[in-house]
Amino acid sequence: MNSVPANKLRVLFVDDEPPIREVMKIELPRMGHEATICEDGAAAIAVLEKQSFDVAIVDLRMPGLSGWDVIDHIKKTTPETEVIISTGHGSMEEAIQALRRGAYDFLPKPCKLFEIANVLKRVGEKLALTRKTVALERQLERVEGRPSLIGETPSMRRVKQLIDKIAPTDSAVMIQGETGTGKELVARRIHELSLRVDGPFVAVNCGALPENLVESEFFGHRKGAFTGADTPRKGLVEVAHCGTLFLDEIGDLDKSMQVMLLRFLESGEIRRVGENEFFHVDVRIVCATNRDLQMMVAEGTFREDLFFRINTFEIHLSPLRERKDDIPSLARTLIARHLKRSQAPADILSPAVLEVLLVHEWNGNVRELANALEHAVILSDGKTILPEHLPASVTGTGARSHAITSLSPGQGKTLREIEMDVIHQVLDKHAGDKPKAAHELGIALKTLYNKLNQYQASAAAG
């Protein structure tokens, strides 16, 4: 019993029997742990308000506030604390009930010191594994780079300034922008810079929720509330307690759910489906949409009162085609992330590829750019990316656009002549390699041969 465990724990011990408390005041430190001893539930809750613990050993039957009250308080305020119950009065049914309410294990009274030492050892091993996992995740994050807002164009600098100002507040935020512009990334950045950073970040795609289960997904349900509700379930709003709830594509919510969401935002209270009692949940709301909510309000498809409630601050994300100066740095960041490196090699992007990236319209925005570069990195084996490594949808559009915009006005060329100029430019670039040229142009090899033959026949006839 004198050996010190590798995993020292902060232990809260709660029992109303003085002899047991006196023993544990001595033995828990001998086991190598920090011990805080409380004589009843009220004292335990008072201590829990001031500090946190790795594990709490709680007697169920005590005068005044019971062990059940202590367990409920722990699970509500510090759910990461493991709870071990001890009781000399309860039955196996009572122990099972405690386990269902989130207890880690139970010890029948009177319990032996080696039994306490063993269960604390298991808790310590679990905590050590959790810490190791977190450390590995952080190490991976350092290698890959945490997703961040890349860009120094005026519009991106404005977005960053707004985030810095509003993140420390609890105000509602509306993020507007086309699909693929990085609305969730902005929402996560707001959470990371907020006072709620230690709480959960819960993202909800409002357009992807099953229509008949939207209320349950948001607010949860009790067992048997409807067909298929075989177990009770927390809603996403409750899961986000003390954190940030990100409602993506909020414009897709139907009118009935808009009413329920508005009521929650005004009262801070929710009620699970099938239950009568309301309870308070503390979350910050960040919303996003690619739709014109003001137009929807005018059309009567979105509630005006909800619009004003969620639109305290508005952040607009410009499409990638309007901030092309950010493409080079953004491309290198995306490549580094795919290669799981802190930064991409200096020569990873050839000048020709950069030219194509700057010409392409990127209707899919950053998401399309990320997919195109992942495609290119794979084909290039992580070496310098050339135009032929990019998807045809990018190189075809880019090559044609570049060729057309490079033509001077008044040349008087026909559409077929302009098309052949593009084809010949790409053929010259690939030293006459027709399969590579067809791939970059985004057309079938047979189509390329047909166009060349048609042009040659037309030139011969002319």
N, C-alpha and C positions, 0 to 999 in steps of 0.2 A: 504493500500500500504506500510505500514511501517513494516509489519511482515517479518521476515527473513526466507526464505525457508530452509528446512532440507538439500536440495541438492544445495550447493553453486556451481555456474558454472563460468568458465572462458569464458567471452563473448566478441567476436569481433563484433563491430557495424560499418558498412560502409555506409555512406550516404554523398552526395555532398551538402546538404542543411545545412548551419551553425546553424539555429535555432533548427532544429531537433537534431543535434549533441550535442548542449548545453544542451538540455532537457535530452537526454539519458545519458550524462556524469554525471548528478545528479541522475536520476531516477534508472538506473541499479544498482548502489551501494545501493540505498535505498531498492531495492528488495532483497538485500543480495548477489549480484554477483560481481565478479571482471570484470571491463569493460575496454576495449581498444577501443578507438574511432578513426576512420580513415576517411579522407575527400574524398578519391577516391580509385579506384581499384589499382593503382600503389602503393599507401601507404599501402593498405591492404596486397598486395603480399609481400612487403618488410618486414612487420611485421611477416607474416606467415613463412618467411624464417628463422626467429630467434626464434619463439616460437609457441606452439600449443595451441588450444582452444577446449573447449567442444562444443561450438556452435558459429556460425557466422550468424548475421542478416545482409543481404546484399541488398542494393538497386540495381535493375537491370539496370536502365538507369542513367549512369553517363558519364561525358566527359572523353575522353581518354580511359583507360581500363574499360570495362563495368563490371557489376555484373556477366555476363556470364563468363568472363575471370577469375574472382575471384573464382566462383564455380568450374570451370574446374581445377584451380590450387589446390584448397582444395581437390577435389576428387582424384587428382593424387598424391598429397604429403601426406595428412593426411586424408584418407577416413573415419576415425573414428569420425571426426568433423561433427556434424550435421549442416546443412545449412537451414536457414529460409530466404526466399526472401520477399522483400517488394517493391512495385511499385505502383505508382499512374497513370501510363500510359498504363500498359499492360492489355491485355484482359484475360479472363479465359483460352483461348488457350495458352497464354504465361505462365501462372501459371502451367498449366498441363505439358507443355514442361519442365519447371524447375523441377517439381516433377519427370519426367521421367529421368532427368539427375542427379538425386540423392538427390534433396532437400527434407528436412524433412517435411516442411509445407510452406505456404505462408501467408502474411498479406497485405491486400490492404491499400494503403495510402489515406488519413491519418488514422492511426490506433490508437486505444485507449490504454492507459497504461495497463489496466486490460487484454486486449487481448495479449499484449506482455508478461505480467506476467504469464498468463495461459499457453501459448505455451512453455515458459521456464520451467514452472513447469512440463509439460509433458516430456520435454527433460531430466530434472533432475531425474524424476521417472524411465525413461528408462535407464539412466546411472547408477542409483543406483541398478537396477535389474541386469544389466550387471556385475557390480562389485560384487554383491552378488553371481552370478553364478561362476565368476572366483574364488572367495574366497572358494566356496564349492568344486570346482574342485581341488584347491590346497590342501584343507583339505583332500579330498579323496586321492590325490596323496601322501600325507604324510602317510596316513593309509596304502595304498596299496604298496607304494614304487614305485618310478619312474623306468621304465625299464632301466636297466644298464648293462654294460658289466661285467659279472661275470667270474672270473678265474684268477689264478696266475701261470699257466703253462708258460713256456718260450714263446710259440707262442702268448698267450693272452697278456702277458706283452709287447711284441713287437707291437701288434696291438694298445694297449693303448698309447704307446710312440709315434707311428706314428700319431695317432689322435691328441694328444696334440700339435705336431709340425705343422701339416698342417691345423688344424681347423681355426686358426686366419688368414690364407691367403685366397686368392680368387682362388687358383689353382684348376683345375679339378682333381677329384679323381675317380679311378676305384677300386671297391670292388669286389674281386673274391672269390667264395666259392660255395660249394654244396648247394642245396636247403635245407632251414631250419637251416642254420648256423648263421643267424642273420644279414644279410647284411643290411636290412633296419634299424635295431637298430644302427648299426655303422654309417649309413648315418645321422640319427637323432642326434646322439652324436656329429658328426662333426658340424651340424647346431647349436646345443645348445652351443658349445664352440666357435662359429664364431662371427664375428662382425655383422652378419646378424640375430642374434638370435631374434630380435624384428620383423623381417619380416616373411613371411609365409614359411612353409616347405610343398612342394607339391610333393607327390609320384605318379609316373606314372608306371603302369605295362605295358611295351611296348608289351608284348605278349598277353595282354587281350583287346587291342584296336580293335574295328571293322575295318576290312581291308579297307572298303570304306570310313571311316570317320577319318582315322589317322591324315590327315593334318588339318582337322577342330578341332579335339581334341587338337592338339598341338598349333595351331595358331589362332583358332577361325574363325568365319564367320559373314558376314553381313546377314541381313534378305533377304530371297529369293535367296541366293547364290546357292542353290540346292534344290531339292525336299525334303520337310520336314523341311527346315530351316525357320520356321515360325517366329522366333524372332532372333535378333542378339545375339551373344554369344562370351564371352571372351575365348581364348584358355588357356590351362594349363600353357603355358610358360608365358603368360601375368599375370595370377593369381599369379604366383611365383615372380612377380616383387619385387625387393629389398630383396629377400629371396633366398632359395635353391630349385632347381629343381632336384628331385631324379628320375633318369631313371632306373628302375629295369628291368632286363632281356633285356638289350639293344641289345643283339645279335639277338633278334627276329624281329628287324626292317627291313623292306624290303629296297632294294637298292635305290628306288626313295625317300623314307623318309630319308634315310641316307644322301642323297645329300642336302635336305632341312635343315636338322639339322646342317650339316656342314656349310652351308651358314650362318645360324643364329649365330653359335658359332664364326665365323670369323668376322661378321659385327655387331652383337648385335642387328640386326633389324629383325622385322617380318612383315608379311603382312597377314591380315585376308583373308580367302577365299572369293572371290567375290569383293575384294577391290583392288585399284591400289596403294594406298599410303603405304609406309613403315613407321614404327615408332620404336623407340628404347625401348628395355626392358633390365633391369639390373638383371641378375640372376647368381647364381653360380651353376655349373653343377657337380653333383655326380652321377656316374653310377654304375651299378652292373650287374654281369652275372654269371651263372654257366657253361658257355660254354667257349671253348678255342678260344678266338677271333683271336689270332695269326694264328691258324690253319685255321680259317674261312677266314682270309686275304689271306693266301696261296692258299686256294681253290677258291678265288674270290667271296665269298658270303658276305664279309664285307669289306668296303672301308679302305684302308691303311691310307689315310690322315685323316679320321675320327678317326681311332684307335689311331693315335699319338696325335690327338687333345684332346681326352678325357682321355688319359692315362698319364697325367703329374706325378701323384703319384699313386702307386698301393698298395692296402692293401689286403693281402691274409688271409682268415679265414680258419683255420684248421677244418676238420670234427671232430665231438665229439668223435669218436672212437680213434682219435689221441691225445686227451687231457682228458683222463678219470679221471685224478686226480682232474679235475674241477667239476666232476659230483656231489659229495656230497654237496658242497656249492651251486651249480647251482640248484640242486633239492630242497634244503630248500628255496631258493629265490623264485622259481616258486610256491611252495606250499604256502608260505606266501602271494604271490600275489593273488592266488586263494582264500585264506581265508580272503583277505582284511585286513591283519595284517602287522605290521611293520617287524615282524620276525616270523618264524615258531616255534612251541613248540619244546623244545630240544629233546623230545622222539618221534617226529612225524614219523621218519623213523626207522623201526626195523633193527637190524643187518642183518637179512636174506634178507630184501628188498634191502639194500645197496649192498649186495653181488650180487643179481640179476642185479641191475642197472649197476654195474661195469663189469659184464660179457657180457651183451647184446651189440650188434654191433652198434645200433642206426643209421641205414642207413638213417633215416629221420632227424637225428641230433637233435638240441635243440627243434625244433618244435615237433618231435615225443616224446621226453622226456616230454615236457609240456603237451601234450595230454594224455600220459600215467599217469602222476601224477594227472591231473584233474580227470581222471577216478577213480584213487585210492582214492583220497580225498573224492569223493562223496560216494563211497562204504564203506569207513571206518568211515563215519559220522564225519570227522575231527579229529578222534582219531589216535592212532598209526597205521601206514600203514603196513600191512602184505603182504607177497607174493600173497596170494589169492585175494587181492584187485587190483592187477595190471592186465592189459589186458593179455589175453592168448598169444598174439603175442609176448609179452615181457617175460613172465615167461616160456613159452615153450622153446623158443630159449635159454634163460638164463640157465634153468635147464639142458638142454641137453649139452650145451657148457661146463658148469661147470663140469658135470660128465665125459665128454670125456677128457677134459684137465687134470682132476685129475688122470687119468689112467697112470700107469708107462709103459714105453716101454718094450717090450718083454713079456708082459703078455699072448700074443697069443690068445686073445679072438676074437670070431667071431662078426660080426656086430650085429647079433641077441642078443648075450650075452651082448654086450655093451648097446644095447637098453634096455634090461631087467634090467641091473644095474641102469640105469637112472630111469626106472619106479619104481623099488623097493625103491630107495632113496626117491623119491617123496612120495610114499605110506607110508614109515616109518615117513617121516616128518609130514604127516597128520594123523598119527595113524591109517592107513588103510582105511581112508575115500576116497573111490574111486571117487565120484563126484568131490571132491576138487582136487584130484590128476589129474583127467582128465582135469579139468579147467586149472591147472597150466601147464600141458604138452601141452595144446593147441590142444587136440584131443577130439573126441566125447566119451562119456561114453561107448557106445557100442563097439567102437574101442578098448578101454582099456580092456574090458572084453575079446574080441576076442584075443588080444595079450597075455593076461595072460593064457587063455585056450590053445592057440597054444603052448606056452612055456611049460606049464605043460604036455601037451600030448607029446611033443618032449623029455622032461626030463624022462618021464615014459618009452618011447620007447627005450631011450639010456641006 
